Amino acid sequence: MPTFSTQTLFRAVSNSTEQLLHTAIEQWQNTPTHLLEQAPAPGKWSAVQCLHHLNMYFAFYNQAMRKAIQNTSYNRSANTFTPGWLGGYFTKSMLTDTQSGLPSTTMKSPAKTTPVTTPPTAEVLQDFIEHLHDQLQIIELARQVNLNKVRVPISIMPFVKLKLGDTLLFNAAHQVRHAQQLVRTLPASYQTTIASFRVK
Amino acid sequence: MQVKRKTLLTRMGDTEKHLYFVVEGVYRSYYISPRGADATLVFFYPPSFAGVADSFLLQQPSRYFVESLTAGSLLRTNFTQVQQLMQQHRAFEQFVLGAVTRTLSGVLERQIELQCFNAEEKFRALLQRSPHVLQLIPHKYLASYLGIDATTFSKLLGSIKL
């Protein structure tokens, strides 16, 4: 991925977070619980399992990003951001088609974040909303530091650190991917469109 | 003034300098207990005044936080201006007295509901007064406002919808 402005990055990530918050509060909170808990097909995740999976990533990344921002000496924002090769690859692999919202390839989630037992649905949903609120605050904090220089570990291999900009991007893309998956588990009358993640 | 979602307007410990009027958006005031529990006190949405009334009028440190729950816009004035207006215009002072009295009446009514109503009664009262809040406000804050837990809230919502 080429270099682009940090304004563009923040706009993409903020808009994505806003969209998910709006949908979770207006729609999913008011969707009958049994619909959120039903598996669309044997072996496929239910809506609440998608949310629980995302919550596990939030739990790791929100505190990891806060810590990295707090401890950095790169306290000047940069005008542009250049994705790293691994970060850019992660983000790209999370993207879904803008027309259909479908992933181009299916990926298996790491065993650690594959939902086994899920907490009560109401709790998972409210935690999801809180995590999104938290992410909004982290985006504001990130505006004050250099997205190219601050590094954040990845959950699957903590000794690997990616640029903060990439962390924000691939997390947003990942969230949208699973949100679109979630929408497909619901009956047609409950489906609201989630726009595919793009940086533009 | 315009605000983004989840903007803090007033912090606990600060003396409230401003009186707000909500033009657009939803806001809440909340208390954080020493143990870290978050209790929602009241929601503000158009058209109403917002802020921390006792801290503002008494010019004492606020015990509560006020934040936006959505993006929005507010009108804002400050204590000096309000004080001046009250001193110069009896009608304005009476307006403030009227607003405070109505607020007090509402708070007493709410106290009765919290003490005497069961979870379902409180839930139904909320739905009767303001059904639109279900789609505007995270249910966790609504549950906290009613003094019930999120799972009970969700169950009640499910039973009503059926």
Interface residues (C-beta under 8 A of the other chain):
Chain A: E18 L21 I25 E26 Q29 N30 P32 T33 P120 T121 A122 E123 L125 Q126 I129 E130 H133 L136 Q137
Chain B: K4 R5 K6 L134 Q135 L136 I137 P138 H139 K140 A150 T151 F153 S154 L157 G158 K161
